[in-house]
């Protein structure tokens, strides 16, 4: 799977470790930055990953900041992106199964690396459930036109 990943300064350390984890799992990973833990503005990096997903350069996106909240909010502004801030593997599976989420935002400060690895596994391995969920996702995507 092609995965685009980025962080802000608060998520930098975990992002670096998650890149290695994803590569070890056989994924093609594009690290969109930053290159250090110097202070940066998270929307600048969220839009890079969201753009990769929306434009088909990546199958999924991964964002890491202090909480994941700001990154998810920024990424979700990009048409074609369904971003979710996730803190448990169960929610990761549900955001894929029910909402066909294509970008996940993780907390680098409040969630341990080992748990974020489990969250990523669930996010990447869970398929969209289709069926009754498809119409709801269509309605979500129609909101891009508002």
Secondary structure, DSSP 4 states (H G I P E B T S, - for coil): -EEEEEE-TTTHHHHHHHHHHHHHTT-EEEE---SSSS---HHHHHHHHHHHHHTTS-SEEEEEESSSHHHHHHHTTSTT--EEE--SHHHHHHHHHHH---EEEEETTTS-HHHHHHHHHHHHHPPP--THHHHHHHHHHHGGG-
